[in-house]
Amino acid sequence: MPSNTDNARIRTPCVYQRHDEPMTGAHPLDDPADAAALARYADALASAVDAALEGWVQRCVAGVLAAQDIPEDEGLARAVDQAAAAARADGMPRLRALLATDVDEQRTNPLAVLRSLVRHPASVLRAAGARPVARDEFQVRALPDDVYDLAPATFSDVDPALHEPGLEWGAAKAHVHLARRRREGKR
């Protein structure tokens, strides 16, 4: 008597883990060269963000303090340095994990990760007595906790040096995504 599985399709396990865990293998529809290029662009973006992140936090705090005529003393400078290090420790693992996640499984984007980090400079500003800034209705709805209007709209808002790596990664991601759809017969 034949087994029930003799005619069954054998399914191989997916080479990916959950969307919040790093990619562990190549997608079967990807051109290996495209996948390698995307990985290089992702690494370049992560490295550039890593290099820029602490300076961004420092500029965020310094800009609001200057606009509100709040002097910066040694204690405040230490708090800014701690907030910058905390933002880096909080954001970089999440950013690297996101960039290592398969493009079809990504449920957020690198700028959303960066926007989530505004709580670090905001905590320093609150402690220094900074007042919330005026924001338009859309900003209030979209980012209700960003009372100091620190969230970056673009990579260049974090640092101009992030423009090119952000653009290259986005283009490579779009290319891989569209190439997969074409190989699936979707246009």
N, C-alpha and C positions, 0 to 999 in steps of 0.2 A: 504494500500500500504506500503510495507516494506521500511525502510529508506536505503539510499545508504551506510550507515555506518554499517548496521547490520552484514554484512559479512567481513567488513574491519578489517585488523589487527590493534589492538590498540597498539600504540607505546608509551612507557613510555619515558619521557625525560631522556637524558643522565645525569648521576650524576656528570659529570665533567664540569668544566668551560673551557674557552679558555686555550691554552697551557701556557700562561704567568700568569695565576692565580692559586692559590693553589687548590689542589684536595679537593673536598667537600664530597666525598663518596667512597665506595668500588666498585671496578670493579666487575661485575657479574661473570667473569671467574676466579677471584683470590681466592685461598685458603685463608681464613681469617688469618691463622697463618703466611702464607708467606707475606701477606700484612702488618701485624703487625711487622714482622721481618724487612721488608724493611723500614718501618717508623722508627723503632729503629735505624737501621744503618744510615739512612739519618740524623736523629737527632744527632747521635754520630759524623758523619762527619761534620755537620754544627757547632757543638760545638767545635770540634777540630780546624777547620779552624778559627773560631772566636777567639780562644785562641792564635793562631799562626800568625794571619794576621799582627798585628802591628809590631811584631818582624821581620817578613819577610821584610816589607817595610824598617825598620831601617837597616837590614843587606844588602839589595839591595843598599841603598845609601852609607852606610859605605864602602862596597866593592869597588865600583867605585871610591869613593873619595880617598881611600887608594891607589888603583892602579894608580891613576893619581896625587898622592902627593898633594891633595887639603886639606888644614887643615879645620877642623870642629870647628867653633866658636859657641858661645851661640845662635846667630841668626839662624845659620844653624841648630843647634840642635832643636830649636823651630819649624823651617820649616819642619824638618823630623817628629817631633811629630804630627804636623798638617796634614801632608801628610798621616801618618799612620792612624790617626783618620778618615780622609776623605776616605781613601781606605776601612776602616771597615764600615763606614756609607754608602758608595756606594755599596760595594760588598755583605755584609751580607744579606740585604733584598732580593737582586736578587738571591743569592745562596739558601737561605731558600725557596723562591718561586719556584725555579727550582726543588729543592729536594722534594717539596710537590706536584709537577705536576705529573700527571699520566705518567708512564714510556713510554707509546706509544705516548704521546703528547710532550715529551721532544725534543726540536729541537737543543739543545746545551748540554754541559756537565759542570760539576763543574770546571774543569781546564780551560775551555774557559772563565768562569766568572773571575777566578783568573788572567788569562792572560790579561784580559781587564783592570785590576787594575794597570798595570805597568805605566800608565800615571801619577799616583800620585807620586811615587818616581822619575820618569823621570822629572817631573816639578821642583822638588827640585834640581836635578842634573844640569838641564839646567840653572837654576838661579845661581847655584854655579860656572858655567863656565866649567862644565865637557864636554869633547869631546866625540862624539859618538865613539863606539868601533867597531873593525873589526868583521864582521859577515860573515858567508858563504852565498852563493847565495840562498840556500833554505830558510834560516832564513830571508833574506832580502825580498824574495817573499812572504813568509808565514806571516810574522809579520813586515810589512814595518815601522810601527811607533815605534817599539821596538829598538830604536837606541843604547840603552845601554845594550842590550842582557839580560834583566831582566826576561822575560817571563818564567814561569816554564814549563818544559816538563813533569814533574811528580809531584805528591803530595809531595814527599820527597824533591823536590827542594824548596818548600815553607818551609817545616819543616819535619824532619825525623819522627816526631810523627804523621804525617798525612798519612804515608804509609799504616798502618794497617786499619784505618777507611775508607780510600779511596778504598782499595782493597775489604774490606767486603761489602761496599755499592755497588761497581761495580758488585760483584758476586751476591748479593741479587737482584739487578736490572735485571741482565741477567737471573737469575733463574725465576723471575716473568714473564719476557718477554717470555722465552721459554715455561714455563708452560701454559701460555695463548695460544701460538701457538699450543701446543699439544691438548689442550681442544677444539680448533677450528678445529682440524683434520689436522693441518699443521705440518709437521715435519721438 
